[in-house]
């Protein structure tokens, strides 16, 4: 049995207990966000499997770049929760990141249709287009806008990498996982050309420059998705274990699997 199969089996066989523990947890938003990332990554996995069957290399690389970003954001939220011992990062993602994206999208559209007023701030331009979000009893102001930007910008991949390199304790208990994250950041950078219509992606995919084993990479992309798929579920269960050591009874098969080669 693979680790992917084991983690999914343990999780699926204990969903009632897991949901009950989550209901009592002090990190409800983090668990909610991680569960959604699990759904998103599993959806990407299914697509990558179909793409591999069709041997569509370019599409696989582009979707895998999206996969890397999903994993890095989920990993960051999980790490911040366990290190800071609070739900703040997940709350910022769930509440403020959405507003940040809405403002960016609306102002981008305003610039496209030339209705963006350069004499006004980005927030003012946004509220002109979406006045229903400006509550008279609790109006959005520039301080709010600055706060939204600060909270949302932490999910930029460059900021996540900076946090891992500069702010995380080098003796962090899960430091072995950070090696994988560092590798994912490199792969994220390497595959960026595929989502930006870059020339390097074109050279690699269609001109075989440099020569690569595309079938192997197609399979590797699926395997990475499987790793991320089980790791998100593992993050959920490890967070439960950090909160309550009695959860080890449920987690024991995974713990034994991970440590079998260490004895």
Secondary structure, DSSP 8 states (H G I E B T S, - for coil): --HHHHHHHHHHHTHHHHHHHHHH-S-HHHHHHHHHHHHHHHHHHHHHHHHHHHT-HHHHHHHHHHHHHHHHHHHHHHHHHHHHTSSHHHHIIIIIHHHHHHHHHHHHHHHHTT---TTS-HHHHHHHH-GGG--TTS---HHHHHHHHHHHHTTSHHHHHHIIIIIS-TT-TTHHHHHHHHHHHHHHHHTHHHHTT-HHHHHHHHS-SS---HHHHHHHHHHHHHHHHHHHHHHHHHHHHHH-GGGHHHHHHHHHHHHGGG-
